[in-house]
Amino acid sequence: MNRELRDAWAAQSIPGYPETRRIFDEWLAQFIIPGEARFSPSYAGTVPVLHVDTPASLGSTRTIVHFHSGGYLMGSSNGYRSFGAHLSSHARAHVVLPDYRLAPENPFPAAIQDGLELYEQLLRDGLSPSSIVLSGDSAGGGLVCVLVQWIRDQGLPVPAGVVSICPVADYTHSGRSRQENDGKDPLVLRELLLAMGSDYFGDRDPSAPGLSPVFGNWSGLPPMRFYAGSIEVLRDDAKMCAEAAISAGVDATYTEGEEMAHIWPLFADRLPEARQTLAEIGEFVGSVCSVDTHEHAVG
């Protein structure tokens, strides 16, 4: 991963997000976009989205809604085109990349509200919840954990499954990895998480489930898969979420990437471990979504 990007983030004054957003977008631009991928911008209600398809997803009824990383403060669907295409190919699914509203201009709960609006629109469009998987990495990984709890609390049918990659899920910083791995993770610093969290939710109670889903109600949720790298600061966020879900009777598993840093699946264009993780996610998506007539093989 890119230490220069991490150091640039850490050096920014708060708020300094126009500059850090530019740096993050430039960093994301390094990832190679598969030539066979096709992209189509649209809206789900008022939420801008980018639709992603690959030859492997043609004819599939599976839809993955993936929420990007960036601490709720930066990131875009445009920067996630490479990841979205690799995810589409490995999962043999149509992928939707939302451009949810970002803080500090749009602090909590704007991003979660956008996720809920998007999901409701998909249902109005006729998609079966049994064909939808919610997915996200880093802030997006925490977002989907909150979102699926909100969906259940609204009385809506829950999606077929949830994939949470390296989630930001505990703003109380109670996990041991927040200290043990600080300085080992080449992308995320504990100090940076503290600063970004402050701009996301201000003076709200950081233990509130809407901010730290690890403390939420996990009962009645669909199958869930959690991933984190062994050397990353956020490792224990994912572990604690999986443990909370399992304790609530949810079909949940936690997978740890040995010597992997934060959001390593993003590096699918160059990292075998990233492609292996996406293959595992693809198997999970196929196991929880309604059976379709898809016949394509992943290239």
MARZA-518105 format. One record per residue (C-alpha): residue number from 1; residue in three letters; x, y negated, z. Coordinates in nm, 3 decimals. Each point is the difference from the previous one (the first is absolute). Layout:
> nr,rest,east,north,up
> NUM,ALA,X,Y,Z
...
//
This chain:
> nr,rest,east,north,up
> 1,MET,0.000,0.000,0.000
> 2,ASN,0.097,-0.363,-0.033
> 3,ARG,0.178,-0.157,0.298
> 4,GLU,0.018,-0.335,-0.181
> 5,LEU,-0.379,-0.013,-0.011
> 6,ARG,-0.027,0.083,0.370
> 7,ASP,0.256,-0.264,0.089
> 8,ALA,-0.175,-0.257,-0.218
> 9,TRP,-0.327,0.068,0.178
> 10,ALA,0.163,-0.028,0.340
> 11,ALA,0.166,-0.330,-0.095
> 12,GLN,-0.323,-0.166,-0.108
> 13,SER,-0.156,-0.256,0.227
> 14,ILE,-0.356,0.079,0.104
> 15,PRO,-0.212,-0.087,-0.187
> 16,GLY,0.218,0.049,-0.308
> 17,TYR,-0.215,0.233,-0.202
> 18,PRO,0.003,-0.165,-0.343
> 19,GLU,0.373,0.075,-0.012
> 20,THR,-0.017,0.345,0.156
> 21,ARG,-0.285,0.093,-0.233
> 22,ARG,0.218,-0.095,-0.294
> 23,ILE,0.289,0.207,0.138
> 24,PHE,-0.225,0.298,0.063
> 25,ASP,-0.154,-0.016,-0.348
> 26,GLU,0.346,-0.018,-0.157
> 27,TRP,0.109,0.300,0.207
> 28,LEU,-0.306,0.199,-0.106
> 29,ALA,0.076,-0.083,-0.364
> 30,GLN,0.300,0.236,0.013
> 31,PHE,-0.221,0.309,-0.008
> 32,ILE,-0.037,0.153,-0.346
> 33,ILE,-0.358,0.019,-0.127
> 34,PRO,-0.073,0.323,-0.191
> 35,GLY,-0.063,-0.083,-0.363
> 36,GLU,-0.312,0.213,-0.022
> 37,ALA,-0.179,-0.189,0.279
> 38,ARG,-0.294,-0.222,-0.085
> 39,PHE,-0.113,-0.297,0.209
> 40,SER,-0.326,-0.192,0.002
> 41,PRO,-0.077,-0.299,0.227
> 42,SER,-0.351,-0.036,0.134
> 43,TYR,-0.201,-0.090,0.310
> 44,ALA,-0.175,0.211,0.262
> 45,GLY,-0.251,-0.252,0.123
> 46,THR,0.220,-0.304,0.068
> 47,VAL,0.318,0.204,0.052
> 48,PRO,0.252,-0.002,-0.288
> 49,VAL,0.118,0.350,-0.086
> 50,LEU,0.230,0.167,-0.249
> 51,HIS,-0.114,0.332,-0.145
> 52,VAL,0.275,0.252,-0.077
> 53,ASP,-0.022,0.309,-0.219
> 54,THR,0.249,0.244,-0.145
> 55,PRO,-0.042,0.297,-0.237
> 56,ALA,-0.023,0.223,0.307
> 57,SER,-0.303,-0.190,0.133
> 58,LEU,-0.208,0.005,-0.318
> 59,GLY,-0.330,0.177,0.060
> 60,SER,0.050,0.017,0.375
> 61,THR,-0.277,-0.105,0.237
> 62,ARG,0.246,-0.073,0.283
> 63,THR,0.059,-0.360,0.104
> 64,ILE,0.277,-0.115,0.234
> 65,VAL,-0.024,-0.353,0.139
> 66,HIS,0.352,-0.096,0.108
> 67,PHE,0.071,-0.306,0.216
> 68,HIS,0.350,-0.143,-0.043
> 69,SER,0.264,-0.084,0.259
> 70,GLY,0.124,-0.344,0.105
> 71,GLY,-0.101,-0.050,0.362
> 72,TYR,-0.341,-0.143,-0.103
> 73,LEU,0.201,-0.304,-0.115
> 74,MET,0.142,0.091,-0.341
> 75,GLY,-0.017,0.256,-0.278
> 76,SER,-0.223,0.045,-0.303
> 77,SER,-0.156,0.254,-0.233
> 78,ASN,0.240,-0.118,-0.270
> 79,GLY,0.298,0.099,0.215
> 80,TYR,-0.153,0.344,0.060
> 81,ARG,-0.048,0.098,-0.364
> 82,SER,0.289,0.250,0.008
> 83,PHE,-0.122,0.162,0.320
> 84,GLY,-0.361,0.002,-0.118
> 85,ALA,0.098,0.174,-0.323
> 86,HIS,0.205,0.266,0.179
> 87,LEU,-0.282,0.054,0.248
> 88,SER,-0.252,0.033,-0.282
> 89,SER,0.216,0.257,-0.175
> 90,HIS,0.077,0.213,0.306
> 91,ALA,-0.355,-0.009,0.135
> 92,ARG,-0.165,0.020,-0.341
> 93,ALA,-0.224,-0.283,0.108
> 94,HIS,-0.116,-0.344,-0.103
> 95,VAL,0.174,-0.253,0.228
> 96,VAL,-0.139,-0.335,0.112
> 97,LEU,0.248,-0.258,0.135
> 98,PRO,-0.177,-0.281,0.190
> 99,ASP,0.132,-0.353,0.040
> 100,TYR,-0.143,-0.051,0.346
> 101,ARG,0.026,-0.345,0.157
> 102,LEU,0.327,-0.079,0.173
> 103,ALA,0.082,-0.177,0.326
> 104,PRO,0.080,-0.255,0.130
> 105,GLU,-0.241,-0.172,-0.239
> 106,ASN,-0.249,0.283,0.057
> 107,PRO,0.076,0.158,0.339
> 108,PHE,-0.165,0.302,0.158
> 109,PRO,-0.260,0.130,-0.079
> 110,ALA,0.002,-0.122,-0.363
> 111,ALA,0.200,0.295,-0.138
> 112,ILE,-0.225,0.256,0.171
> 113,GLN,-0.313,-0.181,-0.118
> 114,ASP,0.131,0.016,-0.355
> 115,GLY,0.061,0.372,0.035
> 116,LEU,-0.354,0.052,0.125
> 117,GLU,-0.148,-0.207,-0.283
> 118,LEU,0.201,0.196,-0.255
> 119,TYR,-0.111,0.335,0.141
> 120,GLU,-0.365,-0.105,0.007
> 121,GLN,0.028,-0.116,-0.361
> 122,LEU,0.142,0.335,-0.107
> 123,LEU,-0.299,0.172,0.158
> 124,ARG,-0.239,-0.243,-0.174
> 125,ASP,0.178,0.078,-0.326
> 126,GLY,-0.101,0.361,0.045
> 127,LEU,0.319,0.159,0.126
> 128,SER,-0.054,0.283,0.244
> 129,PRO,0.179,-0.047,0.332
> 130,SER,0.114,0.360,-0.039
> 131,SER,0.208,-0.109,-0.301
> 132,ILE,0.174,-0.294,0.174
> 133,VAL,0.322,0.006,0.202
> 134,LEU,0.119,-0.310,0.184
> 135,SER,0.377,-0.042,0.002
> 136,GLY,0.250,-0.262,0.110
> 137,ASP,0.360,-0.057,0.100
> 138,SER,0.145,-0.213,0.281
> 139,ALA,-0.259,-0.273,0.070
> 140,GLY,-0.222,0.174,-0.253
> 141,GLY,0.045,0.323,0.194
> 142,GLY,-0.130,-0.168,0.313
> 143,LEU,-0.275,-0.171,-0.198
> 144,VAL,-0.150,0.330,-0.121
> 145,CYS,-0.004,0.134,0.358
> 146,VAL,-0.201,-0.303,0.111
> 147,LEU,-0.215,0.003,-0.313
> 148,VAL,-0.114,0.361,0.030
> 149,GLN,-0.103,-0.069,0.361
> 150,TRP,-0.196,-0.304,-0.115
> 151,ILE,-0.164,0.204,-0.278
> 152,ARG,-0.116,0.257,0.255
> 153,ASP,-0.121,-0.271,0.240
> 154,GLN,-0.202,-0.163,-0.281
> 155,GLY,-0.185,0.327,-0.050
> 156,LEU,0.142,0.045,-0.348
> 157,PRO,0.108,0.341,-0.130
> 158,VAL,0.370,0.046,0.066
> 159,PRO,0.239,0.072,-0.287
> 160,ALA,0.137,0.345,-0.077
> 161,GLY,0.331,-0.073,0.168
> 162,VAL,0.257,-0.254,0.115
> 163,VAL,0.375,-0.020,-0.067
> 164,SER,0.200,-0.230,0.226
> 165,ILE,0.366,-0.050,-0.093
> 166,CYS,0.230,-0.161,0.259
> 167,PRO,-0.291,-0.193,0.153
> 168,VAL,0.022,-0.318,0.204
> 169,ALA,-0.246,0.128,0.259
> 170,ASP,0.111,-0.120,0.344
> 171,TYR,0.057,-0.370,0.056
> 172,THR,0.072,0.067,0.368
> 173,HIS,0.328,0.162,-0.116
> 174,SER,-0.039,0.287,0.246
> 175,GLY,0.170,0.268,-0.212
> 176,ARG,0.357,0.092,0.086
> 177,SER,0.108,-0.030,-0.361
> 178,ARG,-0.058,-0.377,0.015
> 179,GLN,0.315,-0.015,0.214
> 180,GLU,0.184,0.322,-0.090
> 181,ASN,0.001,-0.063,-0.375
> 182,ASP,0.040,-0.377,0.003
> 183,GLY,0.308,-0.062,-0.212
> 184,LYS,-0.010,0.348,-0.157
> 185,ASP,-0.290,-0.076,-0.231
> 186,PRO,0.151,-0.190,-0.297
> 187,LEU,-0.323,-0.186,-0.076
> 188,VAL,-0.194,-0.083,0.318
> 189,LEU,0.117,-0.166,0.319
> 190,ARG,-0.197,-0.003,0.325
> 191,GLU,0.051,-0.376,0.025
> 192,LEU,-0.148,-0.042,-0.346
> 193,LEU,-0.307,0.206,0.095
> 194,LEU,-0.057,-0.224,0.301
> 195,ALA,0.018,-0.317,-0.208
> 196,MET,-0.218,0.132,-0.282
> 197,GLY,-0.257,0.135,0.245
> 198,SER,-0.032,-0.342,0.159
> 199,ASP,-0.083,-0.157,-0.335
> 200,TYR,-0.251,0.275,-0.078
> 201,PHE,-0.212,-0.008,0.314
> 202,GLY,0.110,-0.301,0.208
> 203,ASP,-0.091,0.017,0.369
> 204,ARG,-0.239,0.295,-0.026
> 205,ASP,0.051,0.301,0.226
> 206,PRO,0.250,0.220,-0.189
> 207,SER,-0.152,0.315,0.151
> 208,ALA,-0.337,-0.067,-0.167
> 209,PRO,-0.084,0.300,-0.224
> 210,GLY,-0.056,-0.229,-0.298
> 211,LEU,0.367,-0.098,0.023
> 212,SER,0.152,0.314,0.150
> 213,PRO,-0.211,0.291,-0.125
> 214,VAL,0.200,0.246,0.211
> 215,PHE,-0.223,-0.119,0.289
> 216,GLY,-0.323,0.039,-0.200
> 217,ASN,-0.272,0.263,-0.009
> 218,TRP,0.115,0.280,-0.230
> 219,SER,-0.302,0.227,0.032
> 220,GLY,-0.207,0.084,-0.305
> 221,LEU,0.272,-0.089,-0.250
> 222,PRO,0.093,0.198,-0.312
> 223,PRO,0.322,0.199,-0.048
> 224,MET,0.307,-0.219,0.040
> 225,ARG,0.368,0.027,-0.088
> 226,PHE,0.268,-0.215,0.163
> 227,TYR,0.358,-0.049,-0.117
> 228,ALA,0.302,-0.177,0.150
> 229,GLY,0.376,0.011,-0.034
> 230,SER,0.213,0.135,0.283
> 231,ILE,0.220,-0.312,0.013
> 232,GLU,-0.267,-0.266,-0.035
> 233,VAL,-0.119,-0.241,0.264
> 234,LEU,-0.364,0.092,-0.070
> 235,ARG,0.048,0.377,0.035
> 236,ASP,-0.197,0.028,0.324
> 237,ASP,-0.292,-0.207,-0.131
> 238,ALA,-0.075,0.282,-0.244
> 239,LYS,0.063,0.273,0.259
> 240,MET,-0.231,-0.159,0.257
> 241,CYS,-0.275,-0.051,-0.256
> 242,ALA,0.016,0.365,-0.100
> 243,GLU,-0.007,0.107,0.364
> 244,ALA,-0.300,-0.224,0.073
> 245,ALA,-0.187,0.134,-0.303
> 246,ILE,0.073,0.363,0.090
> 247,SER,-0.113,-0.062,0.358
> 248,ALA,-0.330,-0.129,-0.141
> 249,GLY,-0.051,0.319,-0.200
> 250,VAL,0.111,-0.137,-0.336
> 251,ASP,0.185,0.213,-0.255
> 252,ALA,0.323,-0.200,0.013
> 253,THR,0.368,0.073,-0.053
> 254,TYR,0.321,-0.198,0.039
> 255,THR,0.294,0.053,-0.233
> 256,GLU,0.341,-0.149,0.075
> 257,GLY,0.244,-0.074,-0.278
> 258,GLU,0.344,0.106,0.122
> 259,GLU,0.241,-0.294,-0.016
> 260,MET,-0.260,-0.194,-0.196
> 261,ALA,-0.046,-0.373,0.060
> 262,HIS,-0.313,-0.213,-0.022
> 263,ILE,-0.238,0.060,-0.295
> 264,TRP,0.239,0.237,-0.181
> 265,PRO,-0.282,0.132,-0.228
> 266,LEU,0.014,-0.338,-0.174
> 267,PHE,0.328,0.118,-0.156
> 268,ALA,-0.164,0.271,-0.211
> 269,ASP,0.180,-0.119,-0.314
> 270,ARG,0.337,0.102,0.145
> 271,LEU,-0.033,0.198,0.323
> 272,PRO,-0.081,0.374,-0.006
> 273,GLU,-0.127,-0.016,0.360
> 274,ALA,-0.248,-0.266,-0.107
> 275,ARG,-0.133,0.214,-0.283
> 276,GLN,-0.027,0.299,0.231
> 277,THR,-0.207,-0.205,0.245
> 278,LEU,-0.227,-0.119,-0.281
> 279,ALA,-0.041,0.360,-0.113
> 280,GLU,-0.112,0.091,0.353
> 281,ILE,-0.242,-0.293,0.001
> 282,GLY,-0.131,0.118,-0.336
> 283,GLU,-0.067,0.345,0.143
> 284,PHE,-0.186,-0.156,0.290
> 285,VAL,-0.212,-0.216,-0.230
> 286,GLY,-0.086,0.302,-0.210
> 287,SER,-0.097,0.201,0.309
> 288,VAL,-0.241,-0.257,0.145
> 289,CYS,-0.163,-0.150,-0.309
> 290,SER,-0.296,0.152,-0.179
> 291,VAL,0.092,0.259,-0.260
> 292,ASP,0.030,-0.145,-0.349
> 293,THR,0.075,0.135,-0.345
> 294,HIS,0.345,-0.150,-0.025
> 295,GLU,0.245,0.212,-0.196
> 296,HIS,0.309,-0.222,-0.039
> 297,ALA,0.329,0.099,0.158
> 298,VAL,0.231,-0.246,0.166
> 299,GLY,0.295,-0.083,-0.221
//
